[in-house]
């Protein structure tokens, strides 16, 4: 999916994207390459990474686990202008906080927050030293801005990533480096396959769940990421772009009589 704009917006820039092989990460990688970026695609899924490489033959493919701090050190050799910390995951079904434990908290932290610290810490010094400025984009979620029952620790780490975005933006602005976040919701991805989660009989209810209906597509997130990566956003930093069809503005979660919660009520 092409985004209209004044020419190739990332010509001559190198963009490193984590979790780049599928879903939102792959859409970002493809669009950045279309706009002239040299893409460095980092992902743990070798097969999906290879498939991405077939579509983006100029990309440098790095098969690695970003939750391993050694991956960040390995990536520090790339002269990156744009960093997209895209990796994140629920990792489990909704579970009450009291039923989880420190090992699970650590796993959630590694994939939803810690990797962004490690990758940013490894690439930021070079970005500043080269004097070309740059852009760091952290992929959060609508749950960084509202509660989500059964995913308390996940949401907390995503909220931490949002505040990391804001605070780091203050520190590195003098180097011409912008730090922003994108918060998706209601996007059809391999992690959240709404095509299977929403019964066909209920799909006409999308306008009840978000003002723009839905579901959204990974390409809907890639467009705002391109804006934040490019010089079109040269005076934008420390903020979050919501890509959710309006769900954040419209409302949140709804309790059902059986004690479970849903963000897609059949009878709002």
C-alpha positions as CSV (number, residue, x, y, z in Angstrom):
1,X,0.0,0.0,0.0
2,X,1.6,3.3,-1.1
3,X,1.3,6.5,0.9
4,X,1.2,9.7,-1.1
5,X,3.8,12.3,-0.2
6,X,6.5,14.6,-1.6
7,X,8.7,12.0,-3.2
8,X,10.6,9.3,-1.4
9,X,10.6,10.5,2.2
10,X,13.4,8.4,3.6
11,X,15.9,8.5,0.8
12,X,19.4,7.9,2.1
13,X,18.3,6.9,5.6
14,X,18.9,3.6,7.4
15,X,15.9,2.3,9.4
16,X,16.2,-0.6,11.9
17,X,12.9,-2.3,12.7
18,X,12.4,-4.9,15.3
19,X,9.8,-7.6,14.8
20,X,9.9,-6.7,11.2
21,X,8.9,-10.0,9.6
22,X,5.2,-10.0,10.1
23,X,2.2,-7.8,10.8
24,X,2.8,-4.2,11.6
25,X,6.6,-4.6,11.5
26,X,6.5,-6.0,8.0
27,X,4.2,-3.3,6.8
28,X,6.5,-0.6,8.2
29,X,9.5,-2.3,6.6
30,X,7.9,-2.5,3.2
31,X,6.7,1.1,3.3
32,X,10.0,2.5,4.5
33,X,11.9,0.6,1.7
34,X,9.4,2.0,-0.8
35,X,10.3,5.5,0.4
36,X,14.0,4.9,-0.1
37,X,15.2,3.7,3.3
38,X,17.8,1.0,3.7
39,X,15.9,-1.3,6.0
40,X,17.5,-3.5,8.7
41,X,14.9,-6.0,9.6
42,X,15.3,-7.8,12.9
43,X,13.1,-10.8,13.8
44,X,13.3,-14.2,15.5
45,X,11.2,-15.9,12.8
46,X,13.6,-17.1,10.1
47,X,11.0,-18.2,7.6
48,X,8.9,-15.0,7.9
49,X,12.1,-12.9,7.7
50,X,13.1,-14.7,4.5
51,X,9.7,-14.0,3.0
52,X,10.1,-10.3,3.9
53,X,13.5,-10.4,2.2
54,X,12.0,-11.7,-1.0
55,X,9.7,-8.6,-1.1
56,X,12.3,-6.2,0.1
57,X,15.5,-7.6,-1.5
58,X,17.6,-4.6,-0.4
59,X,16.9,-5.2,3.3
60,X,19.6,-6.4,5.7
61,X,18.0,-9.4,7.5
62,X,19.0,-10.0,11.1
63,X,17.7,-13.2,12.6
64,X,17.8,-12.6,16.3
65,X,15.8,-12.5,19.6
66,X,15.5,-8.9,20.6
67,X,14.8,-9.9,24.2
68,X,18.5,-11.0,24.3
69,X,20.6,-8.0,25.2
70,X,23.3,-9.3,22.9
71,X,21.1,-8.6,19.9
72,X,21.2,-4.8,20.7
73,X,25.0,-4.9,20.8
74,X,25.1,-6.8,17.5
75,X,22.9,-4.1,15.9
76,X,25.0,-1.2,17.2
77,X,27.2,-1.6,14.1
78,X,24.5,-0.3,11.8
79,X,24.5,3.5,11.2
80,X,20.9,3.9,12.0
81,X,18.9,7.1,11.3
82,X,15.5,5.7,12.3
83,X,14.8,3.1,15.0
84,X,11.4,1.4,15.3
85,X,11.0,-0.6,18.5
86,X,8.1,-2.6,17.3
87,X,8.3,-5.9,19.2
88,X,5.6,-6.6,21.8
89,X,3.3,-9.4,22.9
90,X,0.6,-10.4,25.4
91,X,2.3,-13.8,25.7
92,X,-0.7,-15.3,27.5
93,X,-4.5,-15.3,27.9
94,X,-6.0,-12.8,30.3
95,X,-5.1,-13.8,33.9
96,X,-5.8,-12.0,37.2
97,X,-2.7,-10.3,38.6
98,X,-2.9,-12.4,41.8
99,X,-2.5,-15.5,39.7
100,X,0.7,-14.5,38.0
101,X,4.2,-14.3,39.4
102,X,7.7,-12.8,39.0
103,X,8.8,-15.1,36.2
104,X,5.9,-14.1,34.1
105,X,6.4,-10.4,34.9
106,X,10.0,-10.8,33.7
107,X,8.9,-12.3,30.4
108,X,6.4,-9.6,29.8
109,X,8.9,-7.0,30.7
110,X,11.6,-8.4,28.3
111,X,9.3,-8.4,25.3
112,X,7.3,-5.3,25.9
113,X,9.8,-2.8,27.5
114,X,13.3,-4.0,28.2
115,X,14.2,-4.7,24.6
116,X,13.4,-1.1,23.7
117,X,15.7,0.1,26.4
118,X,18.6,-2.2,25.2
119,X,18.1,-1.4,21.5
120,X,17.8,2.4,22.1
121,X,20.8,2.4,24.4
122,X,22.9,0.6,21.9
123,X,22.0,2.8,18.8
124,X,21.5,6.2,20.4
125,X,25.1,7.1,20.9
126,X,26.0,6.6,17.2
127,X,22.8,8.4,16.1
128,X,23.9,11.4,18.2
129,X,27.6,11.3,17.2
130,X,26.9,11.3,13.5
131,X,25.1,14.7,13.9
132,X,22.3,13.9,11.4
133,X,19.5,13.8,14.0
134,X,17.2,10.9,13.8
135,X,13.9,9.4,14.8
136,X,13.0,6.8,17.4
137,X,9.5,5.3,17.2
138,X,8.2,3.1,20.0
139,X,5.2,0.9,19.2
140,X,2.9,1.0,22.3
141,X,-0.8,0.2,22.3
142,X,-4.1,1.7,23.3
143,X,-3.7,-0.3,26.6
144,X,-0.8,2.1,27.5
145,X,-3.6,4.7,27.9
146,X,-6.4,2.7,29.6
147,X,-6.8,-0.2,31.9
148,X,-7.1,-3.8,30.5
149,X,-8.4,-6.4,33.0
150,X,-6.4,-9.6,33.1
151,X,-3.3,-7.9,31.5
152,X,-2.2,-5.6,34.3
153,X,1.5,-6.2,34.0
154,X,1.5,-6.1,30.2
155,X,-0.4,-2.7,30.2
156,X,2.0,-1.4,32.9
157,X,5.0,-2.1,30.8
158,X,3.4,-0.5,27.7
159,X,2.6,2.6,29.8
160,X,6.3,2.6,30.9
161,X,7.3,2.6,27.2
162,X,5.0,5.6,26.6
163,X,6.7,7.5,29.4
164,X,10.1,6.4,28.3
165,X,9.2,7.9,24.9
166,X,8.2,11.3,26.5
167,X,11.2,11.5,28.9
168,X,13.8,10.5,26.3
169,X,12.5,13.0,23.9
170,X,13.4,15.8,26.3
171,X,17.0,14.4,26.7
172,X,17.9,14.0,23.1
173,X,16.1,16.9,21.4
174,X,19.2,19.0,21.5
175,X,20.8,16.3,19.2
176,X,18.0,16.7,16.7
177,X,16.7,13.3,17.6
178,X,12.9,12.9,17.9
179,X,11.3,10.2,20.0
180,X,7.6,9.4,19.5
181,X,5.2,6.5,19.9
182,X,2.4,4.9,17.9
183,X,-0.5,3.3,19.8
184,X,-2.5,0.9,17.6
185,X,-5.8,-0.8,18.4
186,X,-8.2,-2.9,16.4
187,X,-5.5,-3.8,13.8
188,X,-5.8,-7.2,12.1
189,X,-2.4,-8.9,12.7
190,X,-1.2,-12.5,13.2
191,X,-1.3,-11.8,17.0
192,X,-4.8,-10.3,16.9
193,X,-6.7,-12.0,14.0
194,X,-10.0,-10.3,14.2
195,X,-11.1,-12.2,11.1
196,X,-11.2,-15.3,13.5
197,X,-12.0,-13.5,16.7
198,X,-15.1,-11.7,15.5
199,X,-17.9,-14.0,14.2
200,X,-19.2,-13.2,10.8
201,X,-22.6,-12.5,12.2
202,X,-21.2,-9.8,14.4
203,X,-19.0,-8.0,11.9
204,X,-21.6,-5.4,11.1
205,X,-21.1,-4.1,14.6
206,X,-17.7,-2.7,14.0
207,X,-19.1,0.9,13.9
208,X,-20.3,0.4,17.4
209,X,-16.8,-0.5,18.6
210,X,-14.9,2.3,16.9
211,X,-16.0,5.5,15.0
212,X,-14.2,4.5,11.8
213,X,-15.3,0.9,12.1
214,X,-12.7,-1.8,11.4
215,X,-10.7,-3.7,11.7
216,X,-7.6,-1.7,10.6
217,X,-4.7,-3.1,8.7
218,X,-1.0,-3.1,9.4
219,X,-0.6,-0.6,6.6
220,X,-2.7,1.8,8.6
221,X,0.0,1.9,11.2
222,X,2.9,2.0,8.7
223,X,1.7,5.4,7.3
224,X,1.9,7.3,10.6
225,X,5.2,5.6,11.3
226,X,6.5,6.9,8.0
227,X,5.4,10.4,9.0
228,X,7.2,10.1,12.3
229,X,10.4,8.7,10.6
230,X,10.5,11.4,8.0
231,X,11.3,15.1,8.0
232,X,7.6,15.8,7.7
233,X,7.5,15.5,11.5
234,X,10.7,17.5,12.1
235,X,9.0,19.5,14.9
236,X,7.1,16.6,16.5
237,X,8.6,14.8,19.6
238,X,7.5,13.3,22.9
239,X,4.0,12.4,21.7
240,X,1.9,9.4,20.7
241,X,-0.1,9.0,17.5
242,X,-3.2,6.8,18.1
243,X,-4.0,4.5,15.2
244,X,-7.2,2.9,16.4
245,X,-10.2,3.9,14.3
246,X,-11.2,6.2,17.2
247,X,-11.5,3.5,19.9
248,X,-9.4,5.4,22.4
249,X,-11.5,8.5,22.0
250,X,-14.7,6.4,22.0
251,X,-14.4,4.3,25.2
252,X,-12.8,1.3,26.8
253,X,-13.7,-2.1,28.2
254,X,-17.2,-3.4,29.1
255,X,-18.0,-5.8,31.9
256,X,-20.3,-8.8,31.1
257,X,-22.7,-10.5,33.6
258,X,-20.4,-13.5,33.9
259,X,-17.5,-11.4,35.2
260,X,-15.5,-11.4,32.1
261,X,-14.7,-8.2,30.1
262,X,-14.8,-7.4,26.4
263,X,-14.0,-4.4,24.3
264,X,-16.4,-5.5,21.5
265,X,-19.8,-5.5,23.3
266,X,-22.7,-7.0,21.3
267,X,-25.2,-4.9,23.2
268,X,-23.5,-1.6,24.2
